[in-house]
Amino acid sequence: MSDLLSADVPPPLPRIDDLIRGSDRLAAVPGLTEQALRWHHEAVAGRAAVARDARRLASPRLWPDTIASLLTTGWRLAGVAAPGAPFQLLAVASAAVGLRVEPPEAGAATIERVQRLVRAGGPAYVKLGQFVATGDGLVPDEWVRAFAWCRDEAPQLEPGVARAVIDRELGLAQDRLAWFDDAPLAAGSIGQVHRGRLTDGTEVVVKVLRPGLRRRFRTDIETLALASAAAERLHPAARSANLTGFVELFAQLALEELDFRLEAANLVDSSAVLEAMGAHHMLAPRPVPGMVTEKVLVMEYLPGASYARLDRTAALDGDVLLGTGIRGVVEATLRYGVFHGDLHAGNVLIDASTGSFSLVDFGIAGRLDAAQRAGLVQYLAAWAANDAAGQIEAMQAFGAIDRDVPTGTLVAELQAELDLLQERARGQVTFDQLGVTLGRLLQVLARNGFRMPKDLVLFFKNLLYLSGFAAAVAPDADVLAVVQDILLDLLATV
């Protein structure tokens, strides 16, 4: 750990393309290693293009298609929700990804207004509702329960639509599907998932993008950008929360999910990382070469059930599961800089017969470079020491704050917040306190015009997900002690 904190040039991360070349698991699928390398390299430019597009769409300007969206969606939304509902939706969704400490009050009337807005809006509104539905520990339970339908009850495509997309996208390759279940396994705001079987007997999952989704998302994001800018003019709380910054983050996450070629790159990169870690108990699905396009993703089927639905009578060692899960998340991040970006309960499956993990839905992934990895280590050390100066310096390593910006005021402001938190906690350091501390840091950065990098937000949200994971598999475990032991072990060898 001291090497990471003191080195002028942080130690390099392993090259993911080298891990792909050395992966036996990827090589076991004919042609996958070569295709994985293409996905890996092409995704670098693809993610950069998405980031530029998200920045443009999130700029609050009246584009021609935005005006059309306001004239249609805007009037429809005005008829079903109060004027403040868009601000309340953005505020609670930003809280659900860790960008706010205090979401709107969870009163029945407020929740009902925001629900009406989401039901009447386009797919981006439903996606925001999904953020809320997976915000356990970050927003009040009333919000999470009220928006569970966004995660579990997305409308299914009309019969035959999914198959038509597959035929159009895959062409002759669709003949490799010997069996396709017309009834979806799951339906979400982005796509629909079906079971299938290839002619060679491989059990697969087929993910299909909803038709016309990209255009709808873009106009929804433009409209949300205008709503956030208006809210920041009218509400001091909106300015403090930096809702315009959240819209850009949301746009980047959503637009990455709309290209399944980027998800295929996330899958093969993560498969190679997990294998290099020796995490044979933890798998990511392998995509099928020749059966991946922007709108269709065919990948192997992995067994398991959500950890939230585990059979309590199964002979599973909860402490072992907890340690395995935490190590998988933390080690992949700190050793390799690549990690699953949305580890809510529905994306972490456990095979009760073996105790192995399957990580699914890699539409969102986090990636750190060597300097950011060093910054993350520094932040975690500074958090444990209640050190505001160390936390601000870590944010400079992440690029959230320029190196030449004077930080004395920032440090003093954050230290006052941290001292107050520690006084309330009577000096105790708890796992939940990490989320509150991070929230205070985010607020200080937002008030001073700085924005939190996407990948750091994703990592900290994963840490907060671990609290819910612990409650499900090992409710009596000391999560903080487990995390600290794993961090010390890892940082001694990174």
Secondary structure, DSSP 8 states (H G I E B T S, - for coil): -HHHHH-SS------HHHHHHT-HHHHTSTTHHHHHHHHHHHHHHHHHHHHHHHHHHTS----HHHHHHIIIIIHHHHHHS-TTHHHHHHHHHHHHTTS-SS-----HHHHHHHHHHHHHS-HHHHHHHHHHHT-BTTB-HHHHHHTHHHHH------TTHHHHHHHHHHGGGGGGEEEE-SS-SEE-SSEEEEEEEETT--EEEEEEE-TTHHHHHHHHHHHHHHHHHHHHHH-HHHHHHTHHHHHHHHHHHHHHHT-HHHHHHHHHHHHHHHHHHT-TTEE---EEEEEE-SSEEEEE----EEGGG--TTS---HHHHHHHHHHHHHHIIIIISEEES---GGGEEEETTTTEEEE---SSEEE--HHHHHHHHHHHHHHHTT-HHHHHHHHHHHTSS-TTS--HHHHHHHHHHHHHHHHHTTT---HHHHHHHHHHHHHHHHHTT----HHHHHHHHHHHHHHHHHHHH-TTS-HHHHHHHHHHHHHTT-
